[in-house]
Amino acid sequence: MAPQSAQRHGIGSSAEGVAVVSASAQLFDCRDAFARTLEEAAAADARIVAVVNDSLGSSKMGGFRKLYPRRLVNVGIAEQNMVGVGCGLANGGLIPFVCGAACFLTGRAMEQVKVDLAYSKSNVKLCGMSGGMAYGPLGPTHHSIEDLAWTRVLPNLTVIVPADPYETEQALGAALELDGPVYLRLSRMGVPNVHGEGQAFRLGRATKLREGRDVTLIANGTLVCRALEAARQLEQEGIAARVLNMATLRPLDEEAITAAAQETGCIVTAEEHSIHGGLGGAVAEVVTATVPVPVKIVGVPDVFAPTGSTAFLFEHLGLTAAAIHDAAIAVMRRKARKC
C-alpha cells in the first residue's frame, strides 16, 4: 500500500544537512494520520476490518464506521474479548485492526495478546491509542508506561512507536504488508513532523535524523522531536550529537546501536515509558553484549506519576529536551573518564 503523504511543516535542514525542528512547528495528532490511512487502505482491501472497545472517538474510528459500517465490530468495554474477536477474524482470513487505549489494550488483555495473538502468530494489528502520559489528567490508572516492556518481550510480536504523522502512515503500511501480529503505539499528544521528503520507513531499521561523532541520542515516539531539540542545543555548545529514531522496538536495529556505540562512545535513550523494560533497556542489552559504553536512560522514573496535564507531567518527569541535553553531558563525562 502506498500511504498518502502527510503535510510537512516545521521540518528543515541545516547547512550540514541535518534535521532541524522549528520551535514554532505545527503540531499534529498521529491518530488522524492513522485513521485517514486506514480508511484509504480499507478502500483497496476488503479484508481490512476494525474492532474497538467503545472507543470510536478516542481511536478516531468514526470515519471508518461511516464508510464501512459492516466492517467494524464494537465489543463494548471488554478488552480481552476484543483481542479474542480480532484473532478469530484473522483466522477467517481478515486483517483486523484492534483499537483501544494502550493502558487497557495491553494491561487488561495481556494473556490474550500473549496466547491468542503472539503465540498463535495471528495476523492482527493491535493499535494502542493514547500511550504514555497522554491521559495525564485521568491519573496513573490511564497512564500507559509499561506497555512497551510487556509487548517487546513476546516472540513473534512486532512493536512500532511512530514519531510523527508521516511515520504513522508508513508504519501502518508496513504493518499491513507483514503477515503477523503487530503492536502499534500512538500518542494523542501533538507532535511536529520530523521526517523529510522521501525519508523511507523500514521495519526493524532505525532512521538517522542527524549525524554526530560525540554522543548518540536514541529516541522514539513523542521524544524524537525533543531529542532533535537537545541535539540543536548541544550543537550550539560545539557538541555533535547523532540522533536515531528507533521507531521499531522489536525487531530492534542492533546494527545501528552497535555502530553508534563504536563511533560515538556513549548513548542517551529517551522515551515516553518507564525507564525499565522499554527502549532504554533494549538498547542497554545490545550495548552490554557488543560494545560496552556509558548509557543513560531518559524516561519515566520508577514511580506512579501524579495526576496532571500531559504538558505538566512531561516537565515533572523530565521528558524534555533539557533533560536529554543534560543526560548527554553526563554520559560524555563518563566516556571521558574511561579514556
C-alpha positions as CSV (number, residue, x, y, z in Angstrom):
1,M,0.0,0.0,0.0
2,A,1.3,3.5,-0.8
3,P,0.1,5.7,2.0
4,Q,-0.9,9.3,1.3
5,S,2.0,11.7,2.2
6,A,1.3,13.9,5.2
7,Q,1.6,17.6,5.2
8,R,5.0,18.7,6.3
9,H,5.5,21.7,8.5
10,G,8.3,22.7,10.9
11,I,11.0,20.4,9.4
12,G,14.0,21.8,7.7
13,S,17.7,21.2,7.2
14,S,20.8,23.0,8.4
15,A,23.8,23.7,6.1
16,E,25.2,20.3,7.2
17,G,22.0,18.5,6.0
18,V,20.8,17.5,9.5
19,A,17.2,17.6,10.6
20,V,16.0,20.7,12.5
21,V,12.6,21.1,14.1
22,S,11.4,24.7,14.5
23,A,10.2,25.8,17.9
24,S,7.1,27.1,16.1
25,A,6.5,23.9,14.2
26,Q,2.9,23.0,13.6
27,L,1.7,20.1,15.7
28,F,-0.3,17.1,14.5
29,D,-2.2,14.3,16.2
30,C,-0.9,11.0,14.8
31,R,-4.3,9.3,15.3
32,D,-5.6,11.5,12.4
33,A,-3.0,10.2,10.1
34,F,-3.7,6.6,11.3
35,A,-7.5,6.9,10.7
36,R,-7.1,8.5,7.3
37,T,-4.5,5.9,6.1
38,L,-6.6,3.0,7.4
39,E,-9.7,4.3,5.6
40,E,-7.7,4.5,2.4
41,A,-6.2,1.1,2.8
42,A,-9.7,-0.4,3.5
43,A,-10.9,1.0,0.2
44,A,-8.3,-1.0,-1.6
45,D,-8.5,-4.2,0.6
46,A,-11.9,-5.6,1.7
47,R,-10.1,-7.9,4.2
48,I,-9.4,-4.9,6.5
49,V,-11.8,-4.7,9.4
50,A,-11.8,-2.9,12.8
51,V,-12.5,-3.9,16.3
52,V,-13.0,-1.4,19.1
53,N,-14.0,-1.4,22.7
54,D,-16.4,1.5,23.0
55,S,-13.6,3.7,21.8
56,L,-14.8,5.1,18.5
57,G,-13.9,8.7,19.4
58,S,-10.6,8.1,21.1
59,S,-9.5,5.8,18.4
60,K,-10.7,8.2,15.6
61,M,-12.7,5.4,14.0
62,G,-15.9,7.3,13.4
63,G,-15.0,7.9,9.8
64,F,-14.2,4.2,9.3
65,R,-17.6,3.2,10.7
66,K,-19.4,5.6,8.3
67,L,-17.5,4.3,5.3
68,Y,-17.6,0.6,6.3
69,P,-20.4,0.0,8.9
70,R,-20.4,-3.7,8.3
71,R,-16.6,-4.0,8.8
72,L,-16.4,-2.5,12.3
73,V,-17.1,-4.5,15.5
74,N,-17.7,-2.7,18.8
75,V,-17.4,-5.2,21.6
76,G,-18.0,-2.7,24.4
77,I,-15.7,-2.4,27.4
78,A,-14.3,-5.8,27.1
79,E,-10.6,-5.8,26.1
80,Q,-9.9,-9.5,26.5
81,N,-12.9,-10.2,24.2
82,M,-11.7,-7.6,21.8
83,V,-8.4,-9.3,21.3
84,G,-10.0,-12.7,21.0
85,V,-12.5,-11.4,18.4
86,G,-9.7,-9.9,16.5
87,C,-7.8,-13.2,16.4
88,G,-11.0,-15.1,15.3
89,L,-11.5,-12.7,12.4
90,A,-7.8,-13.1,11.5
91,N,-8.3,-16.9,11.5
92,G,-11.1,-16.3,9.0
93,G,-8.8,-14.6,6.6
94,L,-9.5,-11.0,7.5
95,I,-7.0,-8.3,8.7
96,P,-8.3,-6.8,11.9
97,F,-7.1,-3.6,13.4
98,V,-7.9,-3.9,17.1
99,C,-8.0,-0.4,18.6
100,G,-8.2,0.8,22.2
101,A,-6.5,2.8,24.9
102,A,-2.9,1.4,25.2
103,C,-3.2,1.1,29.0
104,F,-6.2,-1.2,28.8
105,L,-5.5,-3.0,25.5
106,T,-2.2,-4.3,26.9
107,G,-2.8,-4.3,30.7
108,R,-6.2,-6.0,30.7
109,A,-5.7,-8.3,27.8
110,M,-2.1,-9.4,28.2
111,E,-2.9,-13.1,28.3
112,Q,-4.9,-12.9,25.1
113,V,-2.2,-10.9,23.5
114,K,0.4,-13.5,24.5
115,V,-1.5,-16.7,23.7
116,D,-4.2,-15.9,21.1
117,L,-2.1,-13.4,19.2
118,A,1.7,-13.7,19.7
119,Y,1.9,-17.5,20.3
120,S,-0.6,-18.2,17.5
121,K,1.1,-15.7,15.1
122,S,-2.3,-14.2,14.3
123,N,-2.4,-11.6,11.6
124,V,-3.8,-9.0,14.0
125,K,-2.7,-5.3,14.2
126,L,-3.1,-4.1,17.8
127,C,-3.4,-0.3,17.9
128,G,-2.6,1.1,21.4
129,M,-4.1,4.6,21.4
130,S,-3.0,7.5,23.7
131,G,0.1,5.7,25.0
132,G,2.4,7.1,27.6
133,M,1.2,10.1,29.6
134,A,-1.4,11.2,27.0
135,Y,-4.2,10.6,29.5
136,G,-2.4,12.7,32.1
137,P,-5.5,14.2,33.9
138,L,-7.0,10.7,34.3
139,G,-4.2,9.6,36.6
140,P,-2.0,6.5,36.9
141,T,-4.7,4.0,36.0
142,H,-4.8,5.5,32.5
143,H,-1.1,6.3,32.1
144,S,0.5,3.6,29.8
145,I,4.2,3.5,30.7
146,E,4.6,-0.3,30.9
147,D,3.0,-1.4,27.6
148,L,6.3,-1.5,25.6
149,A,8.0,-3.6,28.3
150,W,5.2,-6.1,28.2
151,T,4.9,-6.3,24.4
152,R,8.5,-6.3,23.4
153,V,9.3,-9.5,25.3
154,L,6.7,-11.5,23.4
155,P,8.2,-13.6,20.5
156,N,6.6,-13.0,17.1
157,L,5.1,-9.6,18.0
158,T,6.4,-6.6,16.1
159,V,6.4,-3.4,18.1
160,I,6.3,0.0,16.5
161,V,6.2,3.5,18.0
162,P,6.0,6.2,15.3
163,A,7.3,9.7,15.9
164,D,5.1,11.8,13.6
165,P,2.1,11.5,11.2
166,Y,4.3,10.7,8.2
167,E,5.9,7.8,10.0
168,T,2.5,6.7,11.3
169,E,1.3,6.4,7.7
170,Q,4.3,4.4,6.7
171,A,4.2,2.2,9.8
172,L,0.6,1.3,9.1
173,G,1.6,0.3,5.6
174,A,4.4,-1.8,6.8
175,A,2.1,-3.5,9.4
176,L,-0.3,-4.4,6.6
177,E,2.4,-5.9,4.4
178,L,3.6,-8.1,7.3
179,D,1.7,-11.3,7.7
180,G,1.8,-11.5,11.5
181,P,0.9,-9.7,14.8
182,V,1.9,-6.1,15.3
183,Y,1.6,-3.7,18.2
184,L,1.4,-0.1,17.0
185,R,1.6,2.6,19.8
186,L,0.2,6.0,19.0
187,S,0.0,9.2,21.1
188,R,-2.8,11.8,21.2
189,M,-0.2,14.4,22.1
190,G,0.6,16.9,19.3
191,V,4.0,16.4,17.6
192,P,5.7,18.1,14.6
193,N,6.7,16.2,11.5
194,V,10.4,15.2,12.0
195,H,10.9,13.3,8.7
196,G,11.9,14.9,5.5
197,E,10.6,14.3,2.0
198,G,11.3,10.8,0.8
199,Q,12.6,9.5,4.1
200,A,11.7,5.9,4.0
201,F,10.4,3.9,6.9
202,R,11.9,0.4,7.1
203,L,10.6,-2.1,9.6
204,G,13.3,-3.0,12.1
205,R,15.7,-0.3,11.0
206,A,16.5,3.0,12.8
207,T,16.3,6.3,10.9
208,K,19.3,8.5,11.3
209,L,18.0,12.1,11.6
210,R,21.3,13.7,12.5
211,E,24.9,12.7,12.1
212,G,27.2,13.2,15.0
213,R,30.5,11.9,16.5
214,D,30.4,12.9,20.2
215,V,27.3,11.2,21.5
216,T,24.2,9.4,20.2
217,L,20.7,10.2,21.2
218,I,18.2,7.3,20.5
219,A,14.5,8.1,20.9
220,N,11.1,7.0,19.7
221,G,7.6,8.4,19.6
222,T,7.0,11.8,21.2
223,L,10.6,12.1,22.4
224,V,12.1,12.2,18.9
225,C,11.4,15.9,18.4
226,R,12.8,16.6,21.9
227,A,16.0,14.6,21.1
228,L,16.3,16.8,17.9
229,E,15.9,19.9,20.0
230,A,18.5,18.6,22.5
231,A,20.9,18.0,19.6
232,R,20.4,21.5,18.4
233,Q,21.3,22.9,21.9
234,L,24.3,20.6,22.1
235,E,25.4,21.8,18.6
236,Q,25.5,25.4,20.0
237,E,28.0,24.2,22.6
238,G,30.2,22.6,19.9
239,I,28.9,19.0,20.6
240,A,27.9,16.9,17.6
241,A,25.1,14.6,18.6
242,R,23.9,11.8,16.4
243,V,20.1,11.3,16.6
244,L,18.5,7.9,15.8
245,N,14.7,7.4,15.6
246,M,14.2,3.9,16.8
247,A,10.6,3.6,15.8
248,T,10.7,-0.2,15.6
249,L,11.3,-1.6,19.1
250,R,11.0,-5.2,18.0
251,P,12.8,-6.3,15.9
252,L,15.5,-3.9,17.2
253,D,18.1,-2.4,14.9
254,E,21.1,-3.8,16.8
255,E,23.4,-2.9,13.9
256,A,22.7,0.8,14.3
257,I,23.1,0.6,18.1
258,T,26.4,-1.2,17.8
259,A,27.7,1.3,15.2
260,A,26.6,4.2,17.5
261,A,28.5,2.7,20.4
262,Q,31.6,2.2,18.4
263,E,31.6,5.6,16.6
264,T,30.4,8.0,19.3
265,G,31.4,6.1,22.5
266,C,28.3,7.0,24.6
267,I,24.5,6.8,24.2
268,V,21.4,8.5,25.7
269,T,18.0,7.0,25.2
270,A,14.7,8.9,25.5
271,E,11.2,7.5,25.6
272,E,7.7,8.2,27.0
273,H,7.8,5.0,29.0
274,S,9.2,3.6,32.3
275,I,12.9,3.6,32.4
276,H,12.6,-0.1,33.0
277,G,12.0,-2.5,30.1
278,G,11.4,-0.1,27.2
279,L,13.7,1.4,24.6
280,G,16.5,2.2,27.1
281,G,16.5,-1.4,28.4
282,A,16.6,-2.8,24.9
283,V,19.5,-0.6,23.9
284,A,21.4,-1.4,27.1
285,E,21.0,-5.1,26.4
286,V,22.7,-4.7,23.0
287,V,25.4,-2.4,24.2
288,T,26.5,-4.7,27.1
289,A,26.6,-7.6,24.8
290,T,28.6,-5.9,22.0
291,V,30.4,-2.6,22.7
292,P,30.1,-1.6,26.3
293,V,29.9,2.2,26.6
294,P,28.2,4.6,29.0
295,V,24.4,4.7,28.5
296,K,21.9,6.9,30.3
297,I,18.1,6.4,30.0
298,V,15.7,9.3,30.0
299,G,12.1,8.2,30.8
300,V,9.5,7.9,33.5
301,P,11.3,7.1,36.8
302,D,10.3,4.2,38.9
303,V,7.2,5.8,40.3
304,F,3.5,6.2,39.6
305,A,3.1,9.6,38.1
306,P,0.8,12.2,39.8
307,T,-2.4,13.3,38.1
308,G,-2.0,16.4,35.9
309,S,-2.0,17.6,32.3
310,T,0.3,15.9,29.9
311,A,2.4,19.0,29.5
312,F,2.8,19.2,33.3
313,L,3.8,15.6,33.5
314,F,6.4,15.9,30.8
315,E,8.1,18.7,32.7
316,H,7.6,17.0,36.1
317,L,9.1,13.7,34.9
318,G,11.9,15.1,32.9
319,L,10.7,14.1,29.5
320,T,12.2,17.2,28.0
321,A,14.9,18.4,25.6
322,A,16.7,19.9,28.6
323,A,16.8,16.5,30.4
324,I,18.1,14.8,27.2
325,H,20.8,17.6,26.9
326,D,21.9,17.1,30.5
327,A,22.0,13.3,30.1
328,A,24.2,13.7,27.1
329,I,26.6,15.9,29.0
330,A,26.7,13.3,31.8
331,V,27.4,10.3,29.6
332,M,30.1,12.3,27.7
333,R,31.8,12.9,31.1
334,R,31.7,9.2,31.9
335,K,33.1,8.5,28.5
336,A,36.0,10.9,29.1
337,R,36.8,9.3,32.5
338,K,37.1,5.9,30.7
339,C,39.6,7.2,28.1
